[in-house]
């Protein structure tokens, strides 16, 4: 009898173990031998940016959910963030605008002096609006009022797209060349994004290029003189055509979030994205994409811009994006039916285009080093080598319908 009970107990235990091992939960755990890195490192723009604030908002929630420590590091200089992310590999993710992503790949300005490496989109951060702003008491009422001599225009030197946005694209919208703008306007150089913005309330410049979603824009809006936004009217199709020739990653929009004074202004859309590199563990990127989607309701209220991180906003962005997406992200999107064969086609083209830029830029540096040519973005001898290698390569352009 005792032996019978023992046999029965063994059988019962085996049955329980069989049920446990065959259950979906255990099966998932059994297959899941993935280990998060000791630290997930993310680079963002300045501490006064919406990107830094939003990332710091969702990072603790990710840590609580999956157990990974997250370090968010602000780096205001776009070039330095690129170098630390792509070359030094100090980060697994970096928050960068789509315009800056294209500029860093194509080697604009200071990027010319650095070796290139491929990057990939992990997830959509927000569809950042950008516009030109003046102090509330400014005599400048419309963009066309700028077409005169003596206007002081702030220039943010740390970002090539921002520099081009005021020295070339804005004049192009008005029908001016960059030379005509230089002859008529006074450009006020600034060393950082916050400094660029503060030229408006402190009176150093008449107009500056900024985004209404950064904390400093709300600060400026509360200034006694206030803040006013200068629209680029959507109905001015010729002006926009000229603008987009200079800034091909931009999208014409009407601002619908950010500082209250900006709402309803016709302006520039330039998405902010979380980038990664192909050499980063794509299983982790897959899990990041899955978490961003499935935990959206958990983190959407940590910051005003976090509401833009939804799958629907990401999918809308992908419909016009020319930038390659990470393999791990594609795997997740395909699983949930949000990635198609048509997406494979444009993404493969985007990868091929990025590879061409990376190969050409690195070949230019190799040749310059072999010939002992000084690698500097203002050295014409180096520029001749650089331009020879990139000749004929198309630039990244938004796939507007």
Residue, then its C-alpha position, 0 to 999 in steps of 0.5 A: x500500500x505504501x509503495x502504491x502511494x509512492x508510485x501514485x505520488x511520483x505519477x502525480x508529480x510527473x503530471x504536474x511537471x508535464x503540465x508546467x513544462x508544456x504550458x505556454x508561459x514555461x515554454x516561453x521562458x524556456x526559449x527565452x534565454x535573452x539577456x539585456x545588457x548591463x546598461x542600455x545607453x541612450x544619447x539625446x540632445x540638450x537637457x532643455x530638449x523635449x527628447x531628453x525629457x521624454x526619454x527620461x520619462x519612459x526610461x524608468x518604466x522600461x527598467x521596471x518592466x524588463x530589469x535593464x538599467x537605462x542611462x540617458x546622456x544629453x549631448x547638445x552638439x550633433x557632431x559629437x553625439x554622432x561621433x560618440x554614437x557611431x564611432x566610439x559606440x558609447x550608446x546603443x540608441x541615439x535620439x536624432x532628427x531625420x534631417x540630422x540623420x541624413x546630414x550625418x550620412x551624407x557628410x554635411x559640414x563637420x561630418x565630412x571629417x569623420x568616418x561614416x557608419x550605417x545607422x538604422x531606425x529603432x522607433x519613432x519619437x515624435x514628428x517635431x515641428x520647426x519654425x521661425x520665431x520672433x519676439x512678441x513685439x517684433x515688427x516682423x509680421x510675415x515671412x515676406x517681411x524678412x526680405x529686406x536689409x538689416x534683419x538679424x538672424x540667429x545661426x545655431x552652429x552645432x547642427x548643419x540642418x539648422x544652419x542650412x535652415x536659416x542661411x539657405x532654405x529660408x532665403x530660398x523660400x523668399x526667392x533669394x540665394x544664400x549669397x543674397x541673404x548674406x549680403x542683406x541679413x546679419x547672421x548672429x552665431x550661437x554656440x548651442x541650441x538654448x543660446x540660439x533660442x535666447x537670442x530672441x528674448x534678449x534682443x540679440x537677433x530678430x528671428x531664430x529657427x527653433x521647435x515649439x516643443x522644447x522646454x525653452x520655447x515654453x520659457x520664452x513664451x512666458x517672457x514679458x514680450x512673448x513669442x510669435x511664430x512666423x508661418x511659411x504659408x502652405x499655399x506658397x507652393x513655389x516657396x515650398x518647392x525651393x525650400x525642399x530643394x535645400x531641405x529635402x527631408x522636411x515635410x510641410x505641416x501645420x503645427x498642432x502641438x507644442x507651445x500654445x502660441x505656435x498652434x496653427x502655424x504653417x511650418x516644417x515637420x522633421x521627425x525625431x527618431x531613436x536610431x541604432x546601428x546594425x552591429x547592435x544586438x537586433x534581438x534587443x532592438x526587437x524587444x525594444x520595438x515590442x515594448x515601445x508598442x505594447x507599453x504605449x499606454x503606460x508611458x504616453x503621459x510621461x511627456x507631451x511628446x511621448x503621445x506621438x510615439x504610438x505605432x500609428x504615428x510611426x506607421x504614418x512616418x514610414x509611409x514617407x521615410x527614406x531612411x533604413x529601419x533596424x532588422x529587429x524593428x522590422x521583425x516586430x512590425x512584420x509579426x503584427x502585420x505592420x510591415x509589407x513587401x512594399x516596405x521591404x522594397x523601399x527599405x532595401x533601397x534605403x540600405x543600399x543608398x546608405x551603404x553607397x554614402x558610407x563607402x564613398x565617404x570612407x574612401x575619401x578619408x582613405x585617399x586623403x590619409x594616403x596623400x597626407x591631405x589635411x582632413x578639414x571641411x574647409x580645406x579645398x584640397x580635401x573637399x575636392x577628394x570628398x566631392x569626387x567620391x560622392x559624385x552622382x550619389x542621390x541625397x536622401x529625400x522624403x518620399x512625399x506622395 
